[in-house]
Structures are given as structure tokens and as C-alpha cells.
Amino acid sequence: MPAKSKAQQKAAGAALAAKRGEMPKSKLKGASRDMEKSMSENQLEELAETKRKKLADKKS
């Protein structure tokens, strides 16, 4: 499932980095913290790799 907004795509990228150990989990906030706990690495990858060109800034 592709990301629906740039904010969602960015949060998924941060959660993915934490899940892989590239960034400490303590630095996560809000949606990215919840995503890291509840989603698999494959799901996060799918959201994070969404092209940003046609995405809204925030989901309405």
C-alpha cells in the first residue's frame, strides 16, 4: 500500500530506520513510533519507497 501523504511517507522512513537499527528508537515521536511497533519491515519499506511527487503534504 503506497503512502497517502508526504508526512506518512516520512514517518515510515524514520520508523524503518529505527527498526533496522540505523537510528535509536528513542528518537521516534508520534506516528513513526506507532508504525515501528505495529508494522513489519516490509510494510514500512512499501510506505517509505512511495514517490513523493504527487503526494499531498498532509492527509486530509
C-alpha positions in Angstrom: 0.0 0.0 0.0 1.6 3.3 -1.0 1.7 6.3 1.3 -1.2 8.8 1.1 0.8 11.8 2.1 4.4 13.1 2.4 4.1 13.2 6.2 3.1 9.5 6.2 6.0 8.6 3.9 8.5 10.5 6.1 7.2 8.8 9.3 7.5 5.4 7.7 11.1 6.2 6.7 12.0 7.1 10.2 10.3 4.0 11.6 12.1 1.8 9.1 15.5 3.3 10.1 14.8 2.6 13.7 13.6 -0.9 13.0 16.8 -1.6 11.1 18.9 -0.2 13.9 20.2 2.7 11.9 18.7 5.2 14.4 17.8 4.8 18.1 14.1 4.0 18.8 14.1 6.7 21.5 14.3 9.4 18.8 10.9 8.4 17.3 7.9 10.5 18.0 4.2 10.2 17.3 3.1 8.2 14.2 6.6 6.9 13.5 6.8 5.4 17.0 3.4 3.6 16.5 4.4 2.5 13.0 7.7 1.0 14.2 5.9 -1.1 16.9 2.9 -2.3 14.8 4.3 -2.7 11.2 6.7 -5.2 9.7 9.9 -4.1 7.9 8.3 -5.0 4.5 5.2 -2.9 5.2 7.4 0.1 6.3 9.6 -0.3 3.2 6.5 -0.2 0.9 5.3 3.1 2.6 8.7 4.7 2.6 9.6 4.0 -1.0 6.4 5.8 -2.3 7.3 8.5 -4.8 6.6 12.0 -3.3 5.8 13.9 -6.5 2.0 13.6 -6.4 1.5 13.2 -2.7 -0.3 15.7 -0.5 1.6 17.4 2.3 -0.8 16.0 4.9 -3.7 13.6 4.6 -7.0 15.5 4.9 
